[in-house]
Amino acid sequence: AATFVDALLERLGPRSRDERLRTRIREGHESVWKEWLEPTGVRRVNPACLIRSLQQRLGADAVFVADSGNGTFLAMECLRLRRPGRFLAPVDYSCMGYAVPAAIGAKLARPQEPVIALAGDGAFLMTGLELLTAAREAAAVTVLVLRDRELAQIAQFQDVAFGRKVASELADYDLKAICRGVGVECLSLETDGEVPIVLDRAAAITADGRPVAVDVAIDYSRKTYFTRGVVWTNLGRLPWADRLRFVARALARSVTQRDGVAPG
């Protein structure tokens, strides 16, 4: 690819930097971050605050591994990466359970660099026991389990599109007990104020050559841009009659739920 691009640039000739476009991109990033960091009134962990704190603490060498769903889209919207090979995600088939084993592989390949896995609580149920492998191989990864007790991306789509959630709630489980069973320490992270302390503790554990899991009480009350974009893009593809019917149903459910009436 690099050879092809170099040859293409020779044919295109000298090109000036589009400063206007760069300014628009920079202002767009600033606007997004301003929205992400606004308080939601929910006493849980703001995902953007968490990801920014991780990058500030770990630097440009850190490798982030996301799982299918909100973990991937939050990372894509919040991470600012300056080097290649620093973000791994299941963007081909969007398979759940990718983050933990992929993070272990990344750590074994780059043992001197921090590796962070962003795994939803549903995705962790699929491959989380691979922490046993991490402990055995001394793959000192940090696995952040983003706990909201539901399949977050599906639940957000349902909530935005239909005004209700169906079969997306997860049965709760004891993450600390699972980690204790495989010999991995598990930390709790409940609020934004605890982020620096918990990240310091996690860093100390991984510096000792041991993996660590963090039970993160994540705040998903603010929808990702991906969720908002997918819903409205797909709505725009429908014929007008279907659009009107779709919106009318969503409004009806919103009204009946607000008034305490079970939707029919």
N, C-alpha and C positions, 0 to 999 in steps of 0.2 A: 504493500500500500504506500509506503514512504517513497519508494522509487517512482511509482506512478504519479504521486502528487508533485514530486520535484519536477518531473518532466512536464506535467500540466502547467505548473507555475512558469516554467520557461516559455511556454507557448502563449500564456496569457500576458506576459510582460509585466512591467512594474505597475503596482496598484497602490493607491493611497489608502491609508486607514480611514475607515468611516467613523469619525469621531462622534457624529450625531447618533449613529446606531449604538455605539458604545455607551454614550450618555443615557440613552433610553433603557438599555439593558441594566446599567448600574442603578438608575432610578427605580426600575421595576423590582430589582432585588431588594432595595431599601424599603419599598412599599410593602413587599411581601413580608419582610422581617418585622416591620412595624406591626402588621396585623398578627403575625404568629406570636409575638411576645406580649400582646395585650392580655391583661388578666381576664380570665373567663368566669371568675367567681367560684370555680370548682377547686376544692382543696386536694389536688392531686398533682402529678408531675406533668408539666407542659413538655410535650415531645421536642419542640424546637429548642427550648431552653436546655434540655438534656443533651441533644445532639451538638449544639453550639459549645456547651461546657466540655463535652468529650473532645471536640476538635481543638479547643483552646488548651486543654490539658495535655493531650497526647501528641499534638503537632502534625506535620505533613506526612510523616511516615506511617501513621496508623492505617490499618486495613479494616474497612467496615464491610460486614457481610449481612445482608438483609434477607428476610424471609418473604414468602409470597404474601401479598396483601398490604396492609397499612405500613408495615416495616419498610417495604421497598419504596412506596410512594413518599413517605415522610423523609426517607434518606435522600431520594432524588430531589425533593423540594428544599431540603435544609442543608445538605452537605455542600461544602465548597472545596473541591479537590484540585490540587495543583500538580499531581503526578499521576501517571497511568497505573493501573493495577491496584488501586486503593479502594475499589468498590466492587463487590461481587454480589450478584442478585440473580434469581431464577426468572429472568425476563423472557426466556424462550417459551417454556410451557407453564410458567407460573406455578411450579409444584410447591406445595406446602412441605415443611420439614427440611428445607434446604440449608438454613442458616447454621445450625449446630455442626453437622458434619463438614460443611464447606469451611467454616471457621477453623475447625481442627486441622483440615488440610492446609489452609493458608498459614497457620501457625507453624506447622511442621516444615513448610517450604521456606518460611521467613521467621525463624525462631527469635531473631533480635528485634522484631517490630511488633508493636501492640496490635492485637486483633480483637475486634469487637463484633459480636453477633447481636443483631436486632431481631428477636424472635417473638412472634405473637404467642399468646398462651395456647391457642389451638394448634399452631405449628409445632410448638415445643412438645405437645403430647405425641407427635408422630415420631420424632427422632431424638428427643431430649435425653434418653438413656445413653446416647453416645457420649455423654459426659463421663461415663465409665471409661471409655476409650481415651478421652482427654486426660483423665487422672492417671491411667496406666502409662500413657506415652509422655507424661509431663508436658502436654500441650497447654501452655498457660493462657488460655483464652478467657475473655470476659463475656459471659452470655447474659444479655439483658432480656429478661422475659417480660414483655409488655402486657400487663394483666388488665383486661377490662371485662373478663368473664363472658365474652361473646366473640363470634367470628367477625371482627371489627369491620373489615372492608365490605363484606356482604351485608352486615347490619346497617352500615352507612348508606349503601346503595338503596336498600329497602326503605330506610327512613326518609331519604330525600325523594325517592321516586313514588313511594306508596303511602307515606305517612304512618307506617307501621313496620314491625319486624316479625318475621316468621321463621321459626326453627333455626335461629342463628345464635341462641343463647347456649353457653357452654356450662356443663356441670363443673362446679368448683373442685379444685384439688389442692393438696398440701405440697407446695413446691419445696419447702424446706425438708419435708420428710423424704421426698424423692431424692433430693441432693444428698441428704444424710445417708441414704441407702447405697449411693454410688461413691461415697467418700469425697464429696465436693462441698465446700463451704457455700452457704447461701446468705446473702445480705438482703435487707429490706430497704426499699426507697419509697417513701410515702408522699413527700412534698418537694417543691422546688428548693426550699431552704436546706434540705438534707443532701442535695446533689453533690456539693464539694466534699463533704465528709465521707459519703459513701464511695465516691470515685477514688478518694485517697485510700480508703481501706481496700477497695478492689485492686488498686495499683500495687499496694504492698503485698497482697496475696499472689498476684501474677509475677511480681518481681522475685518471689520466693520459688518460682517454677511450678506453681499450682494453678489449675483453672478455678474460676469462681463464677457463680450465678448470682444475679441480682433480681429480686422480685420487685418489679416496678409498677406502682399504682399509676398507670398512665391515664392522662386526661384526653379523651377523644371527642370532647364536646364540640371542638371546632373541626369541621370537615376538611379533608385535604382538597387541594385544587384539582387533583385527579378525579376524585369523586364528583365534585361539582361539574367538572368539564364533561365527564362521560355521560352523566345523566342528561344534561342539556343538549349535548351534541346528538345523542341518540333520539331525544325528543324531537329535535329539528329535522330528523330524517323521516319522521312519520308523516303520512298524509294528514291534511288539516283536520279531517273528521276524527281520526284516531288521536291526534294531539289534544283536541278539545275534550274528548271522552276521558283521556288519561288525566288531564289536569282537573276535570270535574270530579273524578273519583278521588284524587288525592285531596282536593279541597273538602269533599264530603267527609272523608275519614278524619281530616284535621278537625273539623267542626264537631263531629260526633264524639271524638276522643276528648276534646276540650270540655265538652258539656257533660262528660261522664256517661255517654251512651255507647254501648257496645256496637261497633259497626256491623251491619248485616252482610 
